[in-house]
Amino acid sequence: MNAQRRWIAQACAASAYLALTACASKPAPIKTPDMFFKAGRLALQIASEPPQSISGGFELQSQALSGELKLFSPLGNQLAVLQWQPGQARLEQAGQTWQNKDLDALLIQLTGTTLPLMALIDWLQARPTESPGWVADLSRIQEGRLSVKNTPTTQPAVSLRLILEP
């Protein structure tokens, strides 16, 4: 009986540990006065043939002209990291790394479409920045919601919805 009780106690301890670590949140990065950080969920739809859809979590950190975008699966696994600074961008995904001077090229590789990342950073801060070919609905940004659409001419329609963590 002692062996059975010990096994039950160990199973309960392991279950409690797993439950506690599953609920633990990731620590936010240390903020400096000029650093911007947002995290939340995203849904990206591209009306291509066939249609594409990406959903999951994100963390976006930006400071002056450099930054980092992390994408997570709906279950929280890190899928990709995109880092940039003037004249250099780097994408890590599925154990591979790509570098390019053009951030937009790596964004296309990552998402399958162009995205106005620098304007998106402004929009997340409720700044009504103009970005040719894109429209941002900032009406719910104070509620932690942002909707962005392109005005397609030659490329497929793109819709990006973000729900921010408080």
Protein Blocks (a to p, Z undefined) as FASTA:
>chain_A
ZZmmmmmmmmmmmmmmmmmmmmpccddddddfkbccddddddddddbddddddddddddd
dehjbccdddddfkopafbdcdddehiacddeehiacddfblklmmmmmnopacdfklmm
mmmnopacddehiacdfklmmnopacdddddfkbccddddddddZZ
